[in-house]
Amino acid sequence: MQLLICKECKKPESRAVKGKPRSGKKLCRKLNSREDLPFTVAPCGCLGKCKKGPVGLLLPANRRLHGLTVKRVKKLAKRY
């Protein structure tokens, strides 16, 4: 499995996401340092819907994710 995160998403407002808001590029860097995730994390180009960012795409499930934070990705990892 692979999680693609838009590296172009700007840091969202803190009220827009649950957890510490980060830009897509910083979130990707932070998640790459973790070894407890059951999928690889990679940066990608714009996935659209940047106002709900950071935005990600979980493959091969082809599931689009919005408002990503480290906390939200950890919850997602428990499901897979």
Buried (B, 14 or more C-beta within 10 A) or exposed (E): EEBBBBBBBBBBEEEEBEBEBBBBBBBBBBBBEEEEBEBEBBBBEEBEEBEBBBBBBBBEEEEEBBBBBEEBBBEBBEEE
